[in-house]
Amino acid sequence: MQNSSPPNSIRAHVIVSGTVQGVGYRFSTLDEAKSRGITGWVRNLPDGRVEAVFEGSEEVVKEMIGWCHQGPTASVVKDVTVEYQKSEGLQQFDIRR
């Protein structure tokens, strides 16, 4: 059976830079995404940035991207880049290593 995403589902590939590692950014992202019903994943990159993929309705994905500009309390977000892609129909949200 092939995964299919809802017709109004969008996918955003997001890179967040600044002080975003060692401040609970991934775990906060996981909580925020799950509370919005977003699927995808988040991980730390070797260069100190955080990478994430969000899939869901346009409204909640854009809310999530807005949250990424703030992040958890201890983070200092300098930049958020977003690239929209074809949705893959991911089934859950998790932290990748």
C-alpha positions as CSV (number, residue, x, y, z in Angstrom):
1,M,0.0,0.0,0.0
2,Q,1.4,3.4,-1.0
3,N,1.4,6.3,1.4
4,S,-0.8,9.1,0.1
5,S,-1.1,12.5,1.7
6,P,-4.4,14.4,2.0
7,P,-5.0,16.6,-1.1
8,N,-4.4,19.9,0.8
9,S,-1.2,18.6,2.4
10,I,2.0,20.6,1.9
11,R,5.6,19.8,2.8
12,A,8.1,22.3,4.1
13,H,11.9,21.5,4.3
14,V,13.2,23.9,7.0
15,I,16.8,24.8,8.1
16,V,17.1,26.8,11.3
17,S,20.4,28.5,12.2
18,G,21.6,30.3,15.3
19,T,21.9,28.9,18.8
20,V,19.6,26.0,18.1
21,Q,21.6,23.0,19.4
22,G,21.9,22.1,23.1
23,V,18.8,24.2,24.0
24,G,16.0,21.6,23.5
25,Y,15.1,22.8,20.0
26,R,14.5,19.3,18.6
27,F,12.4,18.2,21.5
28,S,10.3,21.4,21.5
29,T,9.9,21.0,17.8
30,L,8.6,17.5,18.3
31,D,6.1,18.7,20.9
32,E,4.9,21.6,18.8
33,A,4.5,19.5,15.7
34,K,2.6,16.7,17.5
35,S,0.3,19.2,19.2
36,R,-0.6,20.6,15.7
37,G,-1.0,17.1,14.1
38,I,2.0,17.7,11.8
39,T,4.0,14.8,10.5
40,G,7.7,14.8,9.6
41,W,11.0,14.9,11.4
42,V,13.7,17.1,13.0
43,R,17.5,16.6,13.4
44,N,20.7,18.4,14.3
45,L,23.1,19.0,11.5
46,P,26.9,18.7,12.0
47,D,27.4,22.5,11.3
48,G,25.2,23.5,14.3
49,R,22.0,24.1,12.4
50,V,18.7,22.2,12.8
51,E,16.9,20.6,9.9
52,A,13.2,19.7,9.8
53,V,10.5,18.5,7.5
54,F,6.8,19.4,8.2
55,E,3.9,17.9,6.4
56,G,0.2,18.8,7.0
57,S,-2.3,21.4,6.0
58,E,-1.0,24.7,4.7
59,E,-2.3,26.5,7.7
60,V,-0.7,24.3,10.4
61,V,2.6,24.0,8.5
62,K,2.9,27.8,8.2
63,E,2.1,28.1,11.9
64,M,4.9,25.6,12.6
65,I,7.3,27.6,10.5
66,G,6.3,30.7,12.4
67,W,7.1,28.9,15.7
68,C,10.6,28.0,14.3
69,H,11.4,31.7,14.1
70,Q,11.0,31.8,17.9
71,G,12.0,28.3,19.0
72,P,12.2,27.3,22.7
73,T,13.1,29.9,25.3
74,A,16.8,29.1,25.4
75,S,17.3,29.3,21.6
76,V,18.5,32.3,19.6
77,V,17.2,31.9,16.0
78,K,19.2,33.8,13.4
79,D,17.7,32.5,10.2
80,V,15.0,30.1,9.0
81,T,15.0,29.0,5.3
82,V,12.0,27.2,3.9
83,E,11.7,25.1,0.7
84,Y,8.4,23.7,-0.3
85,Q,8.4,20.2,-1.7
86,K,6.0,17.5,-2.8
87,S,4.3,15.9,0.2
88,E,5.4,12.3,0.9
89,G,2.6,11.3,3.2
90,L,4.7,10.8,6.3
91,Q,2.8,9.0,9.1
92,Q,4.3,10.5,12.3
93,F,6.7,13.1,13.6
94,D,10.1,12.0,15.1
95,I,13.6,13.1,16.0
96,R,16.3,11.7,13.6
97,R,19.9,11.3,14.6
